[in-house]
Amino acid sequence: MEISKAEMAKAAAAAEGGAATAQQELMGAEILVRALQAEGVQHLWGYPGGAVLYIYDALYKQDTIQHVLVRHEQAAVHAADGFARATGDVGVALVTSGPGLTNAVTGIATAYMDSIPMVIIAGQVPTAAIGLDAFQECDTVGITRPVVKHNFLVKDVRDLALTIKKAFHIARTGRPGPVVVDIPKDVSLNKTLYAGYPETVEMRSYNPVKKGHPGQIRKALQLLLSAKRPYIYTGGGVLLGNACQELRTLVDLLGYPVTHTLMGLGAYPASDRKFVGMLGMHGTFEANNAMQNCDVLLAVGARFDDRVIGNTKHFAQRDRKIIHIDIDPSSISKRVRVDVPIVGDVKEVLGELISQVRDAGAKPDAEALAAWWKQIEEWRGRDCLAYDRGNTEVIKPQFVVETLWNMTRGTDAYITSDVGQHQMWAAQYYHFDEPRRWINSGGLGTMGVGIPYAMGIKLAKPDSEVFCITGEGSVQMNIQELSTCLQYDTPIKIVALNNRYLGMVRQWQEIQYAGRYSQTYMDALPNFVKLAEAYGHVGLLVERPQDVEGALREARRLKDRTVFLDIRTDPTENVFPMVQPGKGITEMLLGSEDL
């Protein structure tokens, strides 16, 4: 293949500064693998197919990237997603064209809603066949556009290396998110001169702001120091921005109460008294009341979503000043009008705010703060997370989570969950003291993520304990990945709170639909113990409260085995507190007595 001087100059420019490596003629698939190696990718989850066979052949010829063969493309993306959430690195998945891509869409949307940095490489039919309804063709760019931060269709092999560089840059900077790179089969086959992977990339249309406006930060400081009833509300942006240490420093410096969203748990230690619990639909009585009654609210990396503040009109009934720090300007004043918007990297903005607090001569109003804490302690005295701890007849799901927490507190443990009642009980009763230890689907609420998340984490953290808290409904959505766990030796512990119902839907039907349990009872469940054994793992059936601790200890003792604990829990138990849809965050149901 001939190449012009202009094209050679373009290839050299792509090397950003001229790599020492001499130019080589490589296939697109080989360039892709080299690009992934240059990005430091060590694990790749995927499933082969016709459109990506050249890529798989190139992977076969190298030994620095471990490819993990999942059993379903959705699980590939979830596993890469779990890896990214736990490590902070970009997760990478590889799927083929057509159904390979469409199977991956749920995983891509899950990552998009929670702002997880990922690059998904999709195979595509040859460029000449695009638009002709070729075998296993679909419009990848069109299908994924609403659920990605950005996507690319690579039509020329000469653009491939730079496109991958852009994809990783976009995925990990600003507000993180998934980026899809669609590679036609002929692009992975074609050859071009390759002079090395670009060291840097510049994109005129993409320059996320990092530093917050100094004047706005000064305004925020004045409001915070003059507050009588201050409150710090944080979300997943604090973890994604690696700003947990800055948050902890600020909270301890000011002595103000702090709350987290479901996605923010672990940013500040749950064992510290200044943490008043998770807020929102299933948040604590004290966290929600403090949110409603504060006079100055500092929101950091959070978005005031419907599950956090409920009815916006109810929230607006109280006059308060709101400071909102976020890397994404579109998230500020999206649902709630704020008084001091600060666009910037949360780590940098909090760092500057801390410096200004230390330099300021003024201090918080100690008398007002003491009165505010007294009020919060009164709310805390309601003990809204109380349940029947003395029950010896039936296993309470909260008891299982509390037992696991007491057993693993202070250890190197990660908790994943699926979506439903078990997810909320895990968030309420497992007290996260460290960031990135709680891995769950928040924005999209995707059932079936628990096992793939755990697989991804265990591969990245082989010496850590990884527990998947799930339900008998969610776990069956990707249960085939037990086969992947065996093949790649990722011994996770699956704690299934089996109440024989689609629990959260049943709870809503009980409370809002007069107990009409339409299609929520699971009356044809498998024998999970035998199913686990069929996949080559250990299965344990737990039916009595007095056996819970022993079963968990046995699962932990079997360090090198995946263990499935089928724990038969109370089918009537509901998650409280609960804010019903359309209600304000202080209009909480605290127990069955409120129904």
Helices and strands as residue ranges (DSSP letters): H 5-14, E 24-27, H 28-38, E 43-46, G 50-52, H 53-60, E 66-69, H 73-87, E 91-95, H 99-113, E 118-124, G 127-129, H 140-144, G 145-147, E 150-153, G 157-159, H 160-172, E 178-184, H 185-189, E 191-194, H 214-226, E 230-234, H 236-240, H 244-254, E 258-260, G 262-264, E 275-278, H 285-293, E 296-300, H 306-309, H 312-315, E 321-326, G 329-331, E 340-343, H 346-359, H 366-380, H 397-408, E 413-417, H 421-429, E 438-439, H 450-460, E 465-471, G 474-477, G 479-481, H 482-487, E 493-498, H 503-512, H 528-534, E 538-542, G 545-547, H 548-557, E 563-568, E 578-579, E 588-589, G 592-594
